[in-house]
Amino acid sequence: MIKNKKGQEEGLEIMMAMLLLALIIVLLVFFMLINKGKIGEEKLTAIGFSENNLLLLSYLRTPLSYNGEEILMSDLIVLEDKDKIEEETKKILDTYCNGKCGWKIELEYTDDKIVVSNGDFIETLSSDFELTGFDGNIQVKFQKGVIERIMAYSKYKILK
């Protein structure tokens, strides 16, 4: 019985392979717990910023009628017609959000500031853009977020 030792080395090799496999699995789980979804969060944030920038650019490129002529929203911003800017901004962004998100546009001229929003909201993303006006650069700041009542409802639903 003792003379026949052929199968003993293979048994040790299998045990070492199992230990190595278990060590690899433990290390993978350890590194996954350390990251805890950070990569996915970064991708979602990047997608959100990209969507926000596209929305701001679409807003600025939206054609509208002004004194019988068709111009872009960015041209209207340069013309500084506050009432028309507020009216058209509300039309454009309310159509996009459809009551499900909050938004705020800030237009900073060299000597004036126009702020248009659809109420209180919790800011999630913001984008900036700069236009060249007649008497200097115009800062266009766009913020988008979740309306507080929707956020409160979703927190209540999660807790329930």
N, C-alpha and C positions, 0 to 999 in steps of 0.2 A: 503494500500500500504506500509506503513512504517513497519507494523508488519511482513511482509514476507522478512527476511534478509538472506535467505539460500544461495543464489548465490554470495553474496558479498565477502566472504572470499576466495572462489576459484579464483575470479578475481584478488585479491591481490597476491595470491600465483603464479598465472601465470605471473603477472607483475614482481615479484621478480625473478622468474626463467628466464625470458627474460633479465632482467638487468644483472643477473649473467652470462648468456650465452654471452651477448654482452661484458662484462668485460673480460671473458676468451678469446674471439676472439681478442679483442684489445691487450691483453697481448701477445698472440701468435704472432700476426703481429709485435708487438714491438720487441720481442726477435728474430724473424726472420730477421728483418731489422738490428739489432745489429750485428748478425753473418754474414750476407750478403755473404753466400757461402763459408765461410772459411773452413768448414768441407770438402766440395767437392774439394777445391784446395789442401788441405793436402792429400787427397786420390790420386789425380792425380799426385802430386809430388812423393808420395810413389811408385806409379805404375811406374813412369818414372825412379826413382832410381833403382827399382828392375829390370826393363828392361835393364838399363845401366849396372848394375852389371852382369846380365846374358850375355850380349853382350861381356863384358870384359872377363868373364870366358870362353865363347865360343871361343873368339879370342885366348886366351892362350892355349886352348886345341885343337886347329885346327891342324890336322896332315899335314905334308908337307914333301917333299923329300929334303934331304940334303946329298950331296956326296954319293948318291946311297942308303942311309938309310932313313927309314921313322921315323921322330921324331915329337914331338909336338912343337908348336910355343914357348912355355915357355922354352923348352930345347934350342932352337935357341937363345933366348934372353940371356940365361945363357952363351952360347958359344961366344957371343958378335961379331958376324959377321954382321957388319953394313950394308953392301950392300944387303945381303940376307934378313936381317930384314926389311929394307925399301921396297924391292921388294915384299916380302910376305905380309907385312902389308897392302900395297896399294891394292894388289889383294883381300885380305880377306875383308877389310872394304869398298872398293869401290863396291864389290859385294853386301854387306849388304845395304849400303846407296843408291846405284843406282843413284847417282847424286842428291838425294833429301835432304841429310843432310850433315853437316860438321863434321869432326872428327879430333882428334889430339891425338897422343900417345907420351908420354914422358917417356923415360927409363933413370933413373938416377943410374949410377954405382958409385962406390966410387971415381973414378978418371975421369969419362967421362959422357957424356950425349948425348943421341940420341933423336931427335925430328922428327917425321914423321906426316905430316898432308895433307889434301886435299885442302888447301887454307884457305881463310878467312871465318869465320863464327861467328855467335853470340852464345856464349856458353849458353846452357840451363842446362846441367847436367854433372857431373864429378864423376868418381869413381877412387879409389886408390887400389892398390894391391901390396903386397910385396913378392918377390921371393928370395930364398937364392941362391947366386951364389958361385963361387969358392973363391973369395976374399972379401966376405961380402954380405950384402943384396942389392937387386936391387929394387928400387921403380918404379912401373909401374903406370903411371897416364894416365887415359883415359878421354877425354872430347868429348862430343857430342853436336851438336847444329844445328841451322838452318842457312843455307847458306844465306848470306846477300842479294843476289839478289832475292831469294825466299821471304825473309822477306819483302823487299821493295815492291815487287809485291803484296803481300797479304795486306800490309798497303794501297797501292794505290787502290786496289780493294775494301777495306772496306770504304775508304774515298769517292770513286766514288759512 
